[in-house]
Amino acid sequence: MPGKPEMSYEELMSVYRQESRQTTLSKVPQDFYQRVALYLEALDKRCAENRGGADISGMLLSQLKTAREKSAGVYEIRMRKIVLMAMSCAFGAEPNLENATPEELRAFEAIKGYFVEHRKQTLSPKYDESRNLELKPELVASSQEQKEAPESSPEQQITTRSEKADTVLVRILEDLPVIAGTDKNYRLMKEDVIDLPRRYAEILLKNNKAVEIKHSLQ
């Protein structure tokens, strides 16, 4: 490039060795990748021009092969460091980007944005609880109700067996809060297919939280 010496094979090898040895980004010129691209292009042209001389052509081709491998190695090593810094930044750290090139800074911002959005989506509730306020309060289990229930009495067991005999097969349309039943708590997720006691199923069907599946033998 005008005003700057052309990158040499020795300079590229030196950057590769330094980048491989340290965990942080080594200091390179801001136009490092442009200079690498121009160097590889020039070396490729030299190889084409010297195809007639076996010795020179073979030496240049070997140099071109190694230069391509090492330049790709420098890029991969530095990008791994960029990815790690972007992830740590998304989690609140403040990485040192002093030696990053403009291309690497753009990659850093894009990768950090991905991690921030992915973290938000992954750790956010998978449903909007405000949409489920239509459900009757007695069906939503409190934290106390979600604890293991004590052994039921004979009278309760009779009621439970009676409820199980009158069930409706439904497919759940969205993730729901825990529903507290007399025999157990129901944790219902989207696309679950389950037999529910009729009184619970009817409330879900009425509120468009589930659809009934007709038994084939009915």
N, CA and C of each residue as an Amber inpcrd file, in Angstrom:
protein
   654
   0.8540000  -1.1930000   0.0000000   0.0000000   0.0000000   0.0000000
   0.8880000   1.2410000   0.0000000   0.4330000   2.3220000  -0.6330000
   1.2360000   3.5460000  -0.6960000   1.6080000   4.0210000   0.6920000
   2.9130000   4.3660000   0.8500000   3.3500000   4.9200000   2.1270000
   3.7460000   3.8750000   3.1370000   3.4650000   2.5940000   2.8590000
   3.8140000   1.5350000   3.8040000   4.5070000   0.4120000   3.0540000
   5.5080000  -0.2240000   3.6640000   6.1780000  -1.3350000   2.9890000
   5.2350000  -2.5160000   2.8390000   5.4270000  -3.2470000   1.7530000
   4.6050000  -4.4270000   1.5090000   4.8680000  -5.4660000   2.6020000
   3.8240000  -6.1700000   2.9810000   4.0000000  -7.2140000   3.9960000
   4.9420000  -8.2830000   3.4620000   5.7690000  -8.7710000   4.3320000
   6.7170000  -9.8200000   3.9510000   6.3090000 -11.1550000   4.5620000
   6.9030000 -12.2040000   4.0250000   6.6820000 -13.5450000   4.5550000
   7.1090000 -13.6130000   6.0170000   8.2410000 -12.9940000   6.3360000
   8.7690000 -13.0160000   7.7040000   7.8200000 -12.3020000   8.6760000
   7.2420000 -11.1790000   8.2280000   6.3150000 -10.4390000   9.0880000
   5.0730000 -11.2800000   9.3940000   4.5480000 -11.9570000   8.3930000
   3.3680000 -12.7980000   8.5920000   3.6670000 -13.9410000   9.5600000
   4.8400000 -14.5590000   9.3970000   5.2180000 -15.6510000  10.3010000
   5.3720000 -15.1460000  11.7350000   5.9270000 -13.9350000  11.8730000
   6.1270000 -13.3530000  13.2060000   4.7760000 -13.0970000  13.8910000
   3.8140000 -12.5640000  13.1420000   2.4830000 -12.3150000  13.7020000
   1.8360000 -13.6310000  14.1180000   1.9840000 -14.6550000  13.2860000
   1.3870000 -15.9630000  13.6050000   1.9720000 -16.5260000  14.9030000
   3.2930000 -16.4710000  15.0530000   3.9250000 -17.0080000  16.2700000
   3.4840000 -16.2230000  17.5070000   3.4340000 -14.9120000  17.3800000
   3.0510000 -14.0790000  18.5280000   1.5870000 -14.3180000  18.9000000
   0.7380000 -14.4150000  17.8940000  -0.6900000 -14.6210000  18.1610000
  -0.9390000 -15.9700000  18.8080000  -0.1440000 -16.9560000  18.4290000
  -0.3170000 -18.3090000  18.9710000   0.1240000 -18.4080000  20.4190000
   1.0900000 -17.5670000  20.8090000   1.6720000 -17.6710000  22.1490000
   0.8450000 -16.9800000  23.2280000   0.1070000 -15.9160000  22.9030000
  -0.5600000 -15.1510000  23.9450000  -2.0760000 -15.2680000  23.8620000
  -2.7200000 -15.0900000  25.0140000  -4.1750000 -15.2420000  25.0860000
  -4.9220000 -13.9790000  24.6780000  -4.2520000 -12.8380000  24.6950000
  -4.8780000 -11.5830000  24.2790000  -4.4920000 -11.2650000  22.8370000
  -5.1810000 -10.2990000  22.2430000  -4.8660000  -9.9030000  20.8800000
  -3.4950000  -9.2400000  20.8260000  -2.6490000  -9.7090000  19.9170000
  -1.3620000  -9.0520000  19.7320000  -1.5670000  -7.7650000  18.9280000
  -0.6120000  -6.8750000  19.0080000  -0.7230000  -5.5980000  18.3080000
  -0.3400000  -5.7850000  16.8380000  -1.2760000  -5.4600000  15.9590000
  -1.0190000  -5.5080000  14.5200000  -1.4730000  -4.1840000  13.9120000
  -0.9950000  -3.8480000  12.7020000  -1.4590000  -2.6160000  12.0570000
  -2.9670000  -2.6520000  11.8420000  -3.5990000  -1.4960000  11.8620000
  -5.0460000  -1.4340000  11.6720000  -5.4640000  -1.9410000  10.2890000
  -4.5500000  -1.8540000   9.3250000  -4.8660000  -2.3510000   7.9790000
  -4.2520000  -3.7390000   7.7490000  -4.0900000  -4.5040000   8.8230000
  -3.4130000  -5.8010000   8.7420000  -4.0540000  -6.7200000   7.7090000
  -5.3610000  -6.8810000   7.7470000  -6.0170000  -7.8240000   6.8400000
  -5.9410000  -7.3620000   5.3850000  -6.0150000  -6.0510000   5.1530000
  -5.8540000  -5.5540000   3.7860000  -4.4460000  -5.8520000   3.2660000
  -3.4390000  -5.6670000   4.1350000  -2.0560000  -5.9270000   3.7320000
  -1.8350000  -7.4160000   3.4750000  -2.4740000  -8.2680000   4.2820000
  -2.3570000  -9.7150000   4.0580000  -2.9670000 -10.0820000   2.7070000
  -4.1440000  -9.5230000   2.4120000  -4.8090000  -9.8240000   1.1450000
  -3.9500000  -9.3900000  -0.0420000  -3.3550000  -8.1970000   0.0410000
  -2.5000000  -7.6980000  -1.0390000  -1.2340000  -8.5520000  -1.1780000
  -0.6880000  -8.9810000  -0.0500000   0.5170000  -9.8260000  -0.0750000
   0.2310000 -11.1620000  -0.7590000  -0.8820000 -11.7910000  -0.3930000
  -1.2260000 -13.0780000  -1.0020000  -1.5140000 -12.9200000  -2.4930000
  -2.1590000 -11.8230000  -2.8540000  -2.4410000 -11.5660000  -4.2660000
  -1.1460000 -11.3850000  -5.0550000  -0.2110000 -10.6100000  -4.5020000
   1.0710000 -10.3760000  -5.1760000   1.8740000 -11.6690000  -5.2930000
   1.8480000 -12.4860000  -4.2240000   2.5920000 -13.7470000  -4.2530000
   1.9970000 -14.7010000  -5.2800000   0.6830000 -14.6870000  -5.3940000
   0.0070000 -15.5250000  -6.3750000   0.4250000 -15.1210000  -7.7960000
   0.5180000 -13.8270000  -8.0270000   0.9270000 -13.3410000  -9.3500000
   2.3680000 -13.7380000  -9.6540000   3.2270000 -13.6690000  -8.6590000
   4.6300000 -14.0620000  -8.8500000   4.7380000 -15.5390000  -9.2150000
   3.8890000 -16.3460000  -8.5970000   3.8780000 -17.7760000  -8.9150000
   3.4760000 -17.9990000 -10.3680000   2.4690000 -17.2360000 -10.8120000
   1.9930000 -17.3680000 -12.1960000   3.0550000 -16.9310000 -13.1900000
   3.7930000 -15.8980000 -12.8340000   4.8170000 -15.3630000 -13.7430000
   6.0420000 -16.2490000 -13.8230000   6.2820000 -17.0920000 -12.8560000
   7.5070000 -17.8970000 -12.8130000   7.2350000 -19.3930000 -13.0010000
   6.1700000 -19.7000000 -13.6770000   5.8450000 -21.1160000 -13.8750000
   6.8970000 -21.8240000 -14.7390000   7.6350000 -21.0620000 -15.5380000
   8.6390000 -21.6830000 -16.4110000   9.8400000 -22.2180000 -15.6660000
  10.2190000 -21.5560000 -14.5670000  11.3890000 -22.0110000 -13.8160000
  10.9880000 -22.9430000 -12.7020000  11.3490000 -24.2080000 -12.8260000
  10.8770000 -25.2350000 -11.8970000  11.2800000 -24.9370000 -10.4570000
  12.5450000 -24.5600000 -10.2660000  13.0260000 -24.3420000  -8.8990000
  12.3450000 -23.1400000  -8.2500000  12.3270000 -22.0080000  -8.9800000
  11.7250000 -20.7910000  -8.4360000  10.2220000 -20.9790000  -8.2470000
   9.5660000 -21.5940000  -9.2330000   8.1240000 -21.8030000  -9.1580000
   7.7700000 -22.6850000  -7.9610000   8.5410000 -23.7440000  -7.7610000
   8.2690000 -24.6410000  -6.6410000   8.4450000 -23.9500000  -5.3090000
   9.4750000 -23.1230000  -5.1960000   9.7250000 -22.3990000  -3.9530000
   8.6130000 -21.3950000  -3.6760000   8.1860000 -20.6790000  -4.7340000
   7.1200000 -19.6880000  -4.5620000   5.7890000 -20.3440000  -4.2100000
   5.5010000 -21.4720000  -4.8470000   4.2450000 -22.1800000  -4.5480000
   4.2340000 -22.6760000  -3.1010000   5.3780000 -23.1570000  -2.6270000
   5.4700000 -23.6020000  -1.2390000   5.2560000 -22.4280000  -0.2870000
   5.8730000 -21.2830000  -0.6430000   5.7080000 -20.0910000   0.1820000
   4.2620000 -19.6160000   0.1840000   3.6170000 -19.6590000  -0.9860000
   2.2090000 -19.2360000  -1.0860000   1.3120000 -20.1410000  -0.2440000
   1.5520000 -21.4460000  -0.3160000   0.7540000 -22.3990000   0.4640000
   0.8910000 -22.1210000   1.9610000   2.1270000 -21.9360000   2.4010000
   2.3620000 -21.6720000   3.8240000   1.7660000 -20.3280000   4.2430000
   1.9170000 -19.3200000   3.3920000   1.3830000 -17.9910000   3.7100000
  -0.1300000 -18.0280000   3.8530000  -0.7970000 -18.7650000   2.9780000
  -2.2520000 -18.8910000   3.0740000  -2.6530000 -19.5860000   4.3790000
  -1.9380000 -20.6510000   4.7140000  -2.2530000 -21.3920000   5.9390000
  -2.0470000 -20.5260000   7.1780000  -0.9240000 -19.7990000   7.2220000
  -0.6260000 -18.9970000   8.4090000  -1.5400000 -17.7840000   8.5270000
  -1.8970000 -17.1670000   7.3870000  -2.8200000 -16.0250000   7.4480000
  -4.1980000 -16.4750000   7.9200000  -4.6330000 -17.6460000   7.4430000
  -5.9020000 -18.1920000   7.9290000  -5.7930000 -18.5350000   9.4080000
  -4.6230000 -19.0300000   9.8320000  -4.4160000 -19.3490000  11.2410000
  -4.4840000 -18.1230000  12.1190000  -3.8560000 -17.0240000  11.6680000
  -3.9170000 -15.7730000  12.4350000  -5.3620000 -15.3190000  12.5790000
  -6.0990000 -15.3650000  11.4820000  -7.5130000 -14.9410000  11.5170000
  -8.3140000 -15.7900000  12.4980000  -8.1620000 -17.1070000  12.4320000
  -8.9510000 -17.9970000  13.2890000  -8.6060000 -17.8000000  14.7670000
  -7.3060000 -17.6620000  15.0630000  -6.8970000 -17.4740000  16.4600000
  -7.4600000 -16.1600000  17.0080000  -7.3340000 -15.0930000  16.2230000
  -7.8310000 -13.7880000  16.6790000  -9.3510000 -13.7870000  16.8060000
 -10.0460000 -14.4630000  15.8940000 -11.5080000 -14.4890000  15.9810000
 -11.9860000 -15.3010000  17.1790000 -11.2540000 -16.3380000  17.5550000
 -11.6230000 -17.0710000  18.7720000 -11.5260000 -16.1550000  19.9800000
 -10.5010000 -15.3320000  20.0070000 -10.3420000 -14.3690000  21.1000000
 -11.4770000 -13.3340000  21.0700000 -11.8500000 -12.8910000  19.8700000
 -12.9440000 -11.9260000  19.7330000 -14.2530000 -12.5240000  20.2440000
 -14.5150000 -13.7730000  19.8910000 -15.7500000 -14.4390000  20.3350000
 -15.7970000 -14.5320000  21.8570000 -14.6990000 -14.9270000  22.4740000
 -14.6500000 -15.0430000  23.9330000 -14.8510000 -13.6830000  24.6050000
 -14.2450000 -12.6340000  24.0400000 -14.4110000 -11.3040000  24.6100000
 -15.8410000 -10.8060000  24.4320000 -16.4480000 -11.1000000  23.2840000
 -17.8310000 -10.6770000  23.0430000 -18.7780000 -11.3650000  24.0230000
 -18.5490000 -12.6530000  24.2810000 -19.3970000 -13.3880000  25.2160000
 -19.2250000 -12.8420000  26.6370000 -17.9900000 -12.5960000  27.0480000
 -17.7650000 -12.0690000  28.3920000 -18.3390000 -10.6680000  28.5380000
 -18.2730000  -9.8780000  27.4710000 -18.8480000  -8.5300000  27.5100000
 -20.3630000  -8.5980000  27.6540000 -20.9990000  -9.5650000  26.9690000
 -22.4460000  -9.7310000  27.0710000 -22.8680000 -10.0790000  28.4900000
 -21.9500000 -10.6570000  29.2690000 -22.2370000 -11.0360000  30.6490000
 -21.7090000 -10.0140000  31.6560000 -21.2670000  -8.8440000  31.1470000
 -20.9200000  -7.7480000  32.0460000 -19.4540000  -7.4140000  32.1780000
 -18.5690000  -8.1800000  31.5390000 -17.1340000  -7.8900000  31.6240000
 -16.7760000  -6.7260000  30.6850000 -15.5770000  -6.2070000  30.8520000
 -15.0990000  -5.1110000  30.0090000 -13.7780000  -5.5310000  29.3660000
 -13.8260000  -6.1970000  28.2160000 -12.6040000  -6.6870000  27.5770000
 -11.7720000  -5.5550000  26.9800000 -10.4920000  -5.8290000  26.8010000
  -9.5710000  -4.8580000  26.2140000  -9.5210000  -5.0730000  24.7000000
 -10.0560000  -4.1140000  23.9470000 -10.1030000  -4.2060000  22.4880000
  -9.0940000  -3.2630000  21.8270000  -8.1050000  -2.8440000  22.5760000
  -7.1510000  -1.8530000  22.0770000  -6.4570000  -2.3110000  20.8010000
  -6.1740000  -3.6130000  20.6850000  -5.4200000  -4.1140000  19.5390000
  -6.3080000  -4.6980000  18.4450000  -7.6180000  -4.5300000  18.5490000
  -8.5290000  -5.0640000  17.5360000  -8.5060000  -4.1900000  16.2850000
  -8.6280000  -4.8150000  15.1350000  -8.7170000  -4.0890000  13.8700000
 -10.1750000  -3.6620000  13.6480000 -10.4330000  -2.7620000  12.6990000
 -11.8280000  -2.3560000  12.4250000 -12.7270000  -3.5420000  12.0750000
 -12.1920000  -4.5090000  11.3070000 -12.9920000  -5.6850000  10.9480000
 -13.3510000  -6.4890000  12.2030000 -12.3970000  -6.5970000  13.1020000
 -12.6260000  -7.3620000  14.3290000 -13.5900000  -6.6450000  15.2630000
 -13.5470000  -5.3310000  15.2840000 -14.4900000  -4.5710000  16.1170000
 -15.9160000  -4.7570000  15.6220000 -16.1000000  -4.7820000  14.2930000
 -17.4500000  -5.0200000  13.7570000 -17.9300000  -6.4180000  14.1170000
 -17.0290000  -7.3890000  14.0140000 -17.4000000  -8.7580000  14.3910000
 -17.7320000  -8.8280000  15.8780000 -16.9500000  -8.1480000  16.6980000
 -17.1790000  -8.1380000  18.1470000 -18.5810000  -7.6250000  18.4660000
 -18.9780000  -6.5090000  17.8640000 -20.2930000  -5.9270000  18.1430000
 -21.4160000  -6.8580000  17.7010000 -21.2530000  -7.4870000  16.5470000
 -22.2840000  -8.3980000  16.0520000 -22.4200000  -9.6260000  16.9510000
 -21.2830000 -10.1890000  17.3580000 -21.3070000 -11.3910000  18.1990000
 -21.8280000 -11.0530000  19.5920000 -21.4140000  -9.9220000  20.1320000
 -21.9170000  -9.5070000  21.4470000 -23.4340000  -9.3370000  21.4010000
 -23.9310000  -8.7010000  20.3300000 -25.3780000  -8.5290000  20.1930000
 -26.1130000  -9.8550000  20.1620000 -25.5250000 -10.8410000  19.4910000
 -26.1380000 -12.1650000  19.4510000 -26.2210000 -12.7680000  20.8430000
 -25.1220000 -12.7060000  21.5960000 -25.1120000 -13.2920000  22.9410000
 -26.0850000 -12.5740000  23.8780000 -26.1610000 -11.2510000  23.7710000
 -27.0940000 -10.4960000  24.6140000 -28.5320000 -10.9240000  24.3230000
 -28.8790000 -11.0030000  23.0400000 -30.2420000 -11.3840000  22.6740000
 -30.5360000 -12.8330000  23.0410000 -29.5730000 -13.7100000  22.7930000
 -29.7630000 -15.1300000  23.1170000 -29.9380000 -15.3280000  24.6190000
 -29.1430000 -14.6170000  25.4150000 -29.2520000 -14.7210000  26.8760000
 -30.6220000 -14.2280000  27.3450000 -31.0850000 -13.1200000  26.7530000
 -32.3800000 -12.5600000  27.1410000 -33.5050000 -13.5330000  26.8060000
 -33.4610000 -14.1010000  25.6020000 -34.5180000 -15.0230000  25.1930000
 -34.4870000 -16.3130000  25.9950000 -33.2790000 -16.7950000  26.2860000
 -33.1540000 -18.0710000  26.9850000 -33.5970000 -17.9730000  28.4390000
 -33.2770000 -16.8600000  29.0970000 -33.5700000 -16.7310000  30.5210000
 -34.8920000 -16.0280000  30.8000000 -35.6000000 -15.5790000  29.7610000
 -36.8980000 -14.9410000  29.9690000 -37.9740000 -16.0090000  30.0430000
 -39.1180000 -15.7120000  30.7140000 -40.2310000 -16.6740000  30.7430000
 -40.6720000 -17.0040000  29.3310000 -41.0540000 -18.2370000  29.1010000
 -41.4600000 -18.6560000  27.7620000 -42.9250000 -18.3610000  27.4740000
 -43.5930000 -17.7480000  28.4220000 -44.9720000 -17.3480000  28.1640000
 -45.2480000 -16.0720000  28.9160000 -46.2710000 -15.3750000  28.4850000
 -46.6800000 -14.1280000  29.1120000 -47.7630000 -14.4540000  30.1250000
 -47.4300000 -14.3460000  31.4170000 -48.3800000 -14.7340000  32.4500000
 -49.6500000 -13.9070000  32.3990000 -49.5730000 -12.6800000  31.8810000
 -50.7640000 -11.8280000  31.8260000 -51.8330000 -12.4330000  30.9330000
 -51.4180000 -13.2760000  29.9460000 -52.4150000 -13.8870000  29.0710000
 -53.1860000 -14.9870000  29.7820000 -52.6660000 -15.4700000  30.8910000
 -53.2900000 -16.5990000  31.5670000 -54.1580000 -16.1680000  32.7540000
 -54.4270000 -14.8710000  32.8720000 -55.2280000 -14.3930000  33.9850000
 -56.6820000 -14.8350000  33.8620000 -57.0830000 -15.3110000  32.6650000
 -58.4610000 -15.7720000  32.4790000 -58.7200000 -17.0560000  33.2570000
 -57.6750000 -17.8320000  33.5310000 -57.8580000 -19.0730000  34.2570000
 -58.3500000 -18.8040000  35.6740000 -59.1950000 -19.6600000  36.1530000
 -59.7320000 -19.4750000  37.4950000 -58.6080000 -19.5530000  38.5220000
 -58.6170000 -18.6710000  39.5080000 -57.5220000 -18.6170000  40.4860000
 -57.2670000 -19.9390000  41.1870000 -58.3400000 -20.7150000  41.4130000
 -58.1320000 -21.9430000  42.1690000 -57.3420000 -22.9820000  41.3850000
 -57.1600000 -22.7500000  40.0520000 -56.4230000 -23.7160000  39.2600000
 -54.9300000 -23.4380000  39.2550000 -54.5290000 -22.2310000  39.6470000
 -53.1130000 -21.8660000  39.6260000 -52.5040000 -22.1760000  40.9790000
 -51.5280000 -23.0610000  40.9830000 -50.9470000 -23.4900000  42.2560000
 -50.0510000 -22.4150000  42.8270000 -50.1540000 -22.1930000  44.1210000
 -49.2210000 -21.3080000  44.8130000 -47.9580000 -22.0940000  45.0990000
 -46.9380000 -21.3850000  45.5650000 -45.6810000 -22.0860000  45.8430000
 -45.8770000 -23.1510000  46.9140000 -46.7930000 -22.9130000  47.8570000
 -47.0450000 -23.8970000  48.8950000 -47.7220000 -25.1280000  48.3210000
 -48.6380000 -24.9160000  47.3600000 -49.3760000 -26.0300000  46.7710000
 -48.4830000 -26.8960000  45.9200000 -47.3460000 -26.3270000  45.4300000
 -46.4670000 -27.0820000  44.5690000 -45.5840000 -28.0360000  45.3580000
 -45.5660000 -27.9330000  46.7000000 -44.8090000 -28.8660000  47.5120000
 -45.4850000 -30.2330000  47.4870000 -44.7390000 -31.2380000  47.8400000
 -45.2970000 -32.5940000  47.8050000 -46.5020000 -32.7090000  48.7250000
 -47.5970000 -33.1830000  48.1700000 -48.8450000 -33.2870000  48.9300000
 -48.7880000 -34.4690000  49.8820000 -49.4200000 -34.3660000  51.0640000
 -49.4620000 -35.4960000  52.0070000 -50.3360000 -36.6180000  51.4640000
 -50.1800000 -37.7940000  52.0500000 -50.9710000 -38.9450000  51.6150000
 -52.4540000 -38.6560000  51.7820000 -53.2410000 -38.9350000  50.7450000
 -54.6680000 -38.6000000  50.7650000 -55.4450000 -39.6210000  51.5830000
 -56.5770000 -39.1610000  52.0850000 -57.4560000 -40.0240000  52.8800000
 -58.2420000 -40.9400000  51.9560000 -58.8810000 -41.9950000  52.4880000
 -59.7090000 -42.8830000  51.6500000 -60.7900000 -42.1190000  50.9010000
 -61.4010000 -41.1200000  51.5830000 -62.4530000 -40.3460000  50.9170000
 -61.8920000 -39.5780000  49.7200000 -60.6900000 -38.9970000  49.8910000
 -60.0600000 -38.2570000  48.7950000 -59.6890000 -39.1890000  47.6570000
 -59.2480000 -40.4130000  47.9970000 -58.8760000 -41.3700000  46.9540000
 -60.0870000 -41.7690000  46.1330000 -61.2410000 -41.8870000  46.7840000
 -62.4680000 -42.2120000  46.0560000 -62.8070000 -41.0890000  45.0870000
 -62.6710000 -39.8260000  45.5590000 -62.9470000 -38.6670000  44.6990000
 -61.9920000 -38.6280000  43.5190000 -60.7240000 -38.9140000  43.7920000
 -59.7180000 -38.9020000  42.7320000 -60.0310000 -39.9260000  41.6700000
 -60.3900000 -41.1550000  42.0850000 -60.7170000 -42.1940000  41.1210000
 -61.9340000 -41.8030000  40.2930000 -62.8740000 -41.1240000  40.9360000
 -64.0660000 -40.6740000  40.2290000 -63.7170000 -39.6300000  39.1790000
 -62.8030000 -38.7020000  39.5230000 -62.3840000 -37.6570000  38.5850000
 -61.6320000 -38.2600000  37.3990000 -60.7840000 -39.2510000  37.6770000
 -60.0100000 -39.8590000  36.6150000 -60.9020000 -40.5940000  35.6210000
 -62.0030000 -41.1020000  36.1020000 -62.9220000 -41.8100000  35.2170000
 -63.5980000 -40.8640000  34.2530000 -63.6890000 -39.5690000  34.5840000
 -64.3550000 -38.5730000  33.7330000 -63.3130000 -37.5800000  33.2500000
 -62.5740000 -37.9500000  32.1850000 -61.4980000 -37.1080000  31.6940000
 -61.7390000 -36.7380000  30.2410000 -60.9680000 -35.7430000  29.7950000
 -61.0410000 -35.2920000  28.4000000 -59.6160000 -35.2620000  27.8590000
 -59.4230000 -35.8440000  26.6890000 -58.1100000 -35.8250000  26.0500000
 -57.9600000 -34.5090000  25.2950000 -56.9090000 -33.7390000  25.6370000
 -56.7130000 -32.4260000  25.0130000 -55.2750000 -32.2600000  24.5580000
 -55.0970000 -31.3210000  23.6230000 -53.7540000 -30.8940000  23.2140000
 -53.5620000 -29.4560000  23.6720000 -52.4930000 -29.1950000  24.4050000
 -52.2390000 -27.8740000  24.9810000 -51.6820000 -26.9440000  23.9000000
 -52.2080000 -25.7170000  23.8320000 -51.8400000 -24.7720000  22.7810000
 -50.7270000 -23.8170000  23.1730000 -50.4240000 -23.6950000  24.4710000
 -49.3480000 -22.8030000  24.9110000 -48.8700000 -23.2330000  26.2850000
 -47.6860000 -22.8020000  26.6620000 -47.1630000 -23.0940000  27.9930000
 -48.0660000 -22.4500000  29.0390000 -48.3920000 -23.2120000  30.1010000
 -49.3200000 -22.7400000  31.1200000 -48.7030000 -22.7800000  32.5060000
 -49.2330000 -21.9560000  33.4150000 -48.8030000 -22.0670000  34.8120000
 -49.2110000 -23.4240000  35.3800000 -48.6210000 -23.8030000  36.4840000
 -48.9660000 -25.0710000  37.1200000 -50.4250000 -25.0490000  37.5560000
 -51.1490000 -26.1330000  37.2510000 -52.5430000 -26.2770000  37.6740000
 -52.5860000 -27.2710000  38.8310000 -53.1680000 -26.8550000  39.9340000
 -53.2180000 -27.6950000  41.1220000 -54.4540000 -28.5880000  41.0730000
 -54.2410000 -29.8950000  40.9490000 -55.3500000 -30.8310000  40.9750000
 -55.5080000 -31.4340000  42.3550000 -56.5590000 -32.1780000  42.5510000
 -56.7820000 -32.8070000  43.8510000 -55.8360000 -33.9810000  44.0660000
 -55.3710000 -34.5690000  42.9490000 -54.4620000 -35.7190000  43.0740000
 -53.0190000 -35.3590000  42.7760000 -52.8090000 -34.3260000  41.9540000
 -51.4440000 -33.9190000  41.6070000 -51.4640000 -32.5540000  40.9510000
 -50.2820000 -31.9820000  40.7630000 -50.1640000 -30.7300000  40.0240000
 -49.8800000 -31.0360000  38.5630000 -50.4880000 -30.2610000  37.6630000
 -50.3130000 -30.4680000  36.2330000 -49.4020000 -29.3700000  35.6820000
 -48.2570000 -29.7900000  35.1410000 -47.3370000 -28.8530000  34.4850000
 -47.5150000 -29.0360000  32.9820000 -48.2010000 -28.1140000  32.3660000
 -48.6180000 -28.2630000  30.9740000 -47.8030000 -27.3500000  30.0580000
 -47.2380000 -27.9460000  29.0160000 -46.4370000 -27.2090000  28.0470000
 -47.0940000 -27.3050000  26.6730000 -46.7820000 -26.3700000  25.8160000
 -47.3240000 -26.3470000  24.4610000 -47.0860000 -27.6780000  23.7550000
 -48.1350000 -28.1650000  23.0800000 -48.1420000 -29.4060000  22.3040000
 -48.2240000 -30.6620000  23.1640000 -48.3410000 -30.5200000  24.5170000
 -48.6070000 -31.6920000  25.3480000 -49.9690000 -32.2710000  24.9870000
 -50.0810000 -33.5810000  24.9440000 -51.3700000 -34.2710000  24.7790000
 -51.6090000 -35.0420000  26.0630000 -52.7360000 -34.7580000  26.7280000
 -52.9400000 -35.2940000  28.0730000 -54.4170000 -35.4530000  28.3760000
 -54.7340000 -36.4970000  29.1710000 -56.0870000 -36.6700000  29.7010000
 -56.2080000 -35.8300000  30.9520000 -57.1220000 -34.8690000  30.9620000
 -57.3430000 -34.0150000  32.1270000 -58.7270000 -34.2710000  32.7010000
 -58.8750000 -34.1370000  34.0300000 -60.2260000 -34.1650000  34.5950000
 -61.1140000 -33.1620000  33.8520000 -62.3590000 -33.5470000  33.6300000
 -63.2330000 -32.7490000  32.7820000 -63.3500000 -31.2990000  33.2350000
 -63.4040000 -31.0440000  34.5400000 -63.6060000 -29.6640000  34.9890000
 -62.4050000 -28.7780000  34.6680000 -61.1980000 -29.3740000  34.6680000
 -60.0290000 -28.6010000  34.2840000 -59.9790000 -28.4160000  32.7730000
 -60.2630000 -29.5090000  32.0520000 -60.2110000 -29.4590000  30.5970000
 -61.1870000 -28.4350000  30.0420000 -62.4000000 -28.3800000  30.6300000
 -63.4110000 -27.4570000  30.1140000 -62.9870000 -26.0010000  30.2710000
 -62.2900000 -25.6930000  31.3590000 -61.8170000 -24.3130000  31.5570000
 -60.7590000 -23.9620000  30.5120000 -59.8390000 -24.8950000  30.2390000
 -58.8130000 -24.6430000  29.2310000 -59.4200000 -24.5130000  27.8420000
 -60.3920000 -25.3740000  27.5380000 -61.0440000 -25.3030000  26.2320000
 -61.7920000 -23.9860000  26.0660000 -62.4930000 -23.5580000  27.1170000
 -63.2600000 -22.3170000  27.0800000 -62.3590000 -21.1120000  26.8540000
 -61.1530000 -21.1490000  27.4070000 -60.2210000 -20.0240000  27.2940000
 -59.2300000 -20.1730000  26.1360000 -59.5120000 -21.1440000  25.2400000
 -58.6650000 -21.3500000  24.0580000 -57.2110000 -21.6670000  24.4190000
 -57.0330000 -22.3700000  25.5220000 -55.7030000 -22.7980000  25.9210000
 -55.4280000 -24.2380000  25.4850000 -56.4710000 -24.9140000  24.9860000
 -56.3290000 -26.2990000  24.5660000 -57.4250000 -26.6250000  23.5560000
 -57.2190000 -27.7330000  22.8250000 -58.2490000 -28.2440000  21.9250000
 -58.5070000 -29.6980000  22.2870000 -59.7520000 -30.1100000  22.1590000
 -60.1050000 -31.4830000  22.5140000 -59.7170000 -32.4340000  21.3950000
 -59.2000000 -33.6040000  21.7750000 -58.8850000 -34.6640000  20.8190000
 -59.8830000 -35.7870000  21.0550000 -60.6520000 -36.1030000  20.0450000
 -61.6700000 -37.1340000  20.1750000 -61.0160000 -38.5040000  20.1860000
 -61.4150000 -39.3290000  21.1470000 -60.9230000 -40.7040000  21.1940000
 -61.4360000 -41.4730000  19.9890000 -60.5740000 -42.2830000  19.4010000
 -60.9570000 -43.0070000  18.1920000 -62.0520000 -44.0290000  18.4520000
 -62.1830000 -44.4850000  19.7190000 -63.1990000 -45.5090000  20.0390000
 -64.5240000 -44.8970000  20.4080000 -64.6030000 -43.5420000  20.4540000
 -65.8580000 -42.9120000  20.8420000 -66.8280000 -42.9550000  19.6750000
